């Protein structure tokens, strides 16, 4: 006798706005604000020069401010999905990690600077350098932040059990007699299929 049964299958799915998306959006907004305020202060003259002073203790010039604005725009745009927000974290780790190491060479923490011929177009000081190191670590956290998931049950439309010949009600006893590998039957109360497929 063939019986059609309905079973609920549990599937973990991402639940709404992910923490990494929120973090990417906030970091992007902070970059935008800092870059725009920096551009208002420095303008675009002497683009990669060192005559513009500091903002909150961080050395700035127009080139550095444009990098912040672009980093901010990228963060805000990539905060629209969980995967893009994680990619933004990897980009922060790689980009600001490289600038951090370069800054260590510029500020003399690392004695030899193989990139000394490039000069210091970002006008980096010690405060900038440690901020860049922190941003690289934040990027790593964002890239590895686990997704918040919720279990959704895919429930097909309830249909009566189809049989050939006579109709037999499904009871708890008949459901228990079935081998563990077969599908669970759903009598009057619903049962969950918790096996891993």
C-alpha positions in Angstrom: 0.0 0.0 0.0 1.5 3.3 -1.1 1.1 6.3 1.2 2.1 9.9 0.4 3.2 11.7 3.5 4.1 15.3 4.1 7.2 16.2 6.1 8.8 19.4 7.1 12.4 19.9 6.2 14.5 22.2 8.4 16.9 24.5 6.5 19.1 27.2 8.2 18.9 30.5 6.3 20.4 33.9 6.9 18.0 36.0 9.0 17.5 39.5 7.8 20.2 42.2 8.2 23.5 40.6 9.2 25.8 42.1 11.8 28.6 42.3 9.2 26.4 44.4 7.0 25.7 46.8 9.8 29.4 47.0 10.6 30.4 47.6 7.0 27.8 50.4 6.7 29.0 52.1 9.9 32.6 51.9 8.9 31.8 53.2 5.4 29.8 56.1 6.9 32.7 56.9 9.3 35.2 57.0 6.4 32.8 59.2 4.4 32.4 61.7 7.2 36.1 61.8 8.0 37.1 62.1 4.3 34.5 64.9 3.6 35.5 66.9 6.7 39.1 66.5 5.7 38.5 67.7 2.2 36.6 70.7 3.5 39.6 71.5 5.6 42.4 70.9 3.0 40.7 71.6 -0.3 42.4 70.0 -3.3 45.6 72.1 -3.5 49.0 70.5 -3.0 47.2 67.1 -3.5 49.9 64.8 -2.1 51.8 67.4 -0.1 52.6 67.7 3.6 51.5 71.2 4.4 47.9 70.5 5.5 48.4 69.7 9.2 46.2 67.3 11.1 42.6 66.5 11.9 41.9 65.1 15.4 45.7 64.2 15.6 45.7 62.4 12.2 47.9 63.8 9.4 45.8 64.6 6.3 46.2 65.8 2.8 43.7 65.8 -0.2 45.0 62.5 -1.5 44.5 60.8 1.9 41.0 62.4 2.2 40.0 61.1 -1.3 41.1 57.6 -0.2 38.9 57.9 2.8 35.9 59.0 0.7 36.4 56.1 -1.7 36.7 53.6 1.2 33.5 55.0 2.7 31.6 54.8 -0.6 32.7 51.2 -1.1 31.7 50.3 2.5 28.2 51.8 2.1 27.6 50.1 -1.2 29.0 46.7 -0.1 26.9 46.8 3.1 23.8 45.9 0.9 24.5 42.1 1.1 26.2 39.8 3.6 28.7 38.4 1.1 29.7 41.8 -0.2 30.2 43.1 3.4 32.5 40.2 4.1 34.4 41.0 0.9 34.7 44.6 2.1 36.3 43.2 5.3 38.9 41.3 3.3 39.6 44.5 1.3 40.1 46.5 4.5 42.4 43.8 5.8 44.6 43.7 2.7 44.5 47.4 1.8 44.9 48.9 5.3 47.2 46.1 6.4 49.6 47.1 3.5 49.3 50.8 4.4 50.0 49.9 8.0 53.2 48.1 7.1 54.2 50.9 4.7 53.5 53.4 7.5 55.7 51.5 9.9 58.6 51.9 7.4 57.8 55.6 6.8 57.6 56.5 10.5 60.9 54.6 11.2 59.4 51.7 13.3 60.9 49.3 10.7 64.4 50.4 10.0 64.7 49.7 6.3 62.2 51.0 3.8 62.4 49.3 0.4 59.6 51.7 -0.8 61.4 54.9 0.2 61.5 56.0 -3.5 57.7 56.3 -3.4 57.9 58.9 -0.6 54.8 59.6 1.6 52.0 60.7 -0.7 49.4 59.9 2.0 51.1 62.1 4.6 51.1 59.4 7.3 52.0 60.1 10.9 52.2 57.6 13.9 48.5 58.1 14.8 47.5 57.3 11.2 49.7 54.3 11.3 48.1 52.7 14.4 44.6 53.6 13.1 45.4 51.8 9.8 46.5 48.7 11.9 43.3 48.8 13.8 41.3 49.1 10.6 43.1 46.1 9.2 42.1 44.1 12.3 38.5 45.3 12.0 38.5 44.1 8.4 39.6 40.7 9.6 36.8 40.6 12.2 34.3 41.6 9.5 35.5 39.0 7.1 35.3 36.2 9.6 32.1 37.3 11.5 29.6 34.4 11.4 26.3 34.8 9.8 23.2 35.0 12.1 20.9 32.2 10.9 17.4 31.1 11.7 15.9 27.8 10.9 13.0 28.0 8.5 10.8 25.0 7.8 9.8 24.4 4.2 6.2 23.3 4.5 4.4 21.9 1.5 0.6 22.4 1.2 -1.2 19.8 3.4 -2.7 17.1 1.2 -4.6 14.1 2.4 -2.8 10.8 2.3 -3.3 9.1 -1.1 -3.8 5.4 -1.0 -4.6 2.6 -3.4 -7.5 0.5 -2.3 -8.6 1.0 1.3 -7.9 3.9 3.5 -5.9 3.3 6.7 -5.3 6.1 9.3 -1.7 6.8 10.2 -1.1 6.5 13.9 1.9 7.0 16.2 2.4 3.2 16.4 2.6 2.8 12.6 4.9 5.8 12.4 7.2 4.3 15.0 7.3 0.9 13.2 8.8 2.5 10.1 12.6 2.2 9.7 14.7 5.2 10.8 15.8 5.9 7.3 12.3 6.4 5.8 10.3 9.6 5.9 8.4 10.5 9.0 4.6 10.4 8.8 2.5 13.3 10.0 -0.6 12.3 11.9 -3.0 14.8 13.5 0.0 16.5 15.2 3.0 17.5 13.1 6.4 15.8 13.4 9.8 17.4 12.6 12.3 15.6 10.4 15.6 16.6 12.2 17.8 14.1 10.5 20.8 15.5 8.5 20.5 14.9 4.8 
